[in-house]
Structures are given as C-alpha cells and as structure tokens.
Amino acid sequence: MKLESTFTYNQVLEEPENALKYYKAYGFLVVENVFSLIQCQEMKKRAELLVEEDKSLKTIGFSLKKNNHHSDNNFLSSAYKINYFYEDEMIDKNGNFMDKKINCISKLGHCLHDLDKVFNQFSYNKKFKNLLNIINLKNPILSQSSYIFKQPFIGGEYLWHQDSTYLLTKPLSCTAIWTAIDDSNENNGCLYVIPGSHNENIRKRVKYVNNEIIRETLIKKDWDESKKHPLCTKKGSIILFHGSLAHKSSKNTSNMSRNAYVLHFFNKNAEYSKDNWLQRPNNLPFISYR
Ligand SMILES: O=C(O)CCC(=O)C(=O)O
C-alpha cells in the first residue's frame, strides 16, 4: 500500500482490513472528512473564547525547545485542569505578554475533554471510538487533550518525540488522534512522521517521581531527518498514530494559522504507569470511552 494513501471515514469502516494493514505498516492513518468545516470552526471559536477568558496578565511561558515546561506547576496541574501555555518568544523577561494574548498562546491543555462542554462533545464521539476499534484499541481511555494554535509566524517547533515517552502503559497502548482544525502544510507547521518508526523502542522517558520530573535517555540515537514524511491535511481530517511513532512539527513560517486538537488514548486493560506525569486526582478519575 502506498505511503501517500489516505482514507475517508467510510472507507475505513467499509474496508477495515486495508486501514489496519496500512496502520501496521506505517504506524499512522490519515482519515479525511471526519469533521465538517462548521465543526472545526466551532472548536476554533471555543478555544479562542477560552483564551479570551484567561485573565492572567503574566505567564511563565512554555518552552518547546528546552522542554523545561515539564517542571512547572502549570504543567503538572494541567492533568486535571485547562491550563494556558504561551510561546516563549512572546513573553518578555518579566513574564509580560508582548502582543495580544491570542497571538502569544501556544496551547491549551490537558483536560479539555473532561472539563469543557464543547470539547467534551467532540472528544467522546462515536467516530473516534470506531477508528480506534479498527486498529484494535478496543477499550480506549482518553487521558489527555491539547488544543495547539501554531499562530501565523509565531507558532513554535515541536521536536522529534514519541508519545509513549510521556504516556507509558504496560503493554504499550498510547495512541493519538490529531485533528486538523486548519489546513496544514509544510509552511504552516504540518506534522512530520517517520513511517515505520512505531516498530522501534521508546528512546526517551519522561516521568514524575518524588515531586520531580525526570528525563531519561533510554537509547542514545537521533531520529533520521532524511526519513521524515510530511502529512499535509485538510481541515476536518484526522491523523491517528501509534504512541511509538516518531513525529515533530516545524515553526509556522506562514501567515496562516495551523490549529489542531490532539487527543491521547490508552487501553483500559493495560497498566497505566504510576510514574507518568499525568495523574488524575480521586475526584476526577479517567472516564471510560463510551
Ligand atoms: O501539533 C503539533 O504541532 C505537534 C503535536 C504533538 O506532537 C503531540 O501532541 O504529541
């Protein structure tokens, strides 16, 4: 099956074995027209409203490059809240926003799916359940949601990573669904993947132990840039991918935004690592996917 192949939602349902074959070969699936343009607009408006409602005048920023956002409370408490993460380059040394807040925002995370009524409805939808079922994730639990803005000329780079680095289960089961809220291309920061890398081991582990974020290198090897494959998507499409698949996105160098809504799932029957940074309090347990 050709690497460039994409599927429609109906094709996946009608020929699930083809979709599964593709997923097993490459570690991801691009499924078009999962959401309508109106639904994408609704999510975008909602995310913008949430930013408007954030009354903070200062922030601690969000470093994608240095990865040092892990160590702050804003990050840890986002396991059970909707927190705001801003672009480093849009925050001055005193923590003040250097432009309108909407131009400084990097992302919202990581509990939109359980705390916001609009995102709740889009997150727990039947289509996701069916798609996950086809790739054999039969009892999905939704652990984390991020709304990524990648604003024109500002939205920063995400370095190569595997999502199981952050969301470890035994056996591995972390799976992502990335929804394009805008069209994405190589200029505005589309996702790049290394096809087939889902068969490799996890190279890094980020965990939270004794009140400290620990970053471990398990395999000291860089991802091979020459193997990168861009996934340019139309708004309303999704990219479903394996938690071991290496992926990244570049800075947005265009005048078009590249918003995306990203969900991370794991299998209810797998053991969720007690060392994962994302731990939910007793009064807000993970909800089984309906
Ligand atoms: O949307 C992006 O630019 C990157 C998202 C990503 O890598 C993730 O959520 O794991």
The ligand as an SDF file (V2000), in Angstrom:
LIG
                    3D

 10  9  0  0  0  0  0  0  0  0999 V2000
    0.5680   19.5780   16.5640 O   0  0  0  0  0  0  0  0  0  0  0  0
    1.7890   19.6520   16.6800 C   0  0  0  0  0  0  0  0  0  0  0  0
    2.4250   20.5310   16.1150 O   0  0  0  0  0  0  0  0  0  0  0  0
    2.5550   18.6240   17.4560 C   0  0  0  0  0  0  0  0  0  0  0  0
    1.7040   17.8240   18.3780 C   0  0  0  0  0  0  0  0  0  0  0  0
    2.4180   16.7050   19.0120 C   0  0  0  0  0  0  0  0  0  0  0  0
    3.4900   16.3420   18.6320 O   0  0  0  0  0  0  0  0  0  0  0  0
    1.8180   15.9920   20.1360 C   0  0  0  0  0  0  0  0  0  0  0  0
    0.7730   16.4170   20.6430 O   0  0  0  0  0  0  0  0  0  0  0  0
    2.3920   14.9610   20.5440 O   0  0  0  0  0  0  0  0  0  0  0  0
  1  2  2  0
  2  3  1  0
  2  4  1  0
  4  5  1  0
  5  6  1  0
  6  7  2  0
  6  8  1  0
  8  9  2  0
  8 10  1  0
M  END
$$$$
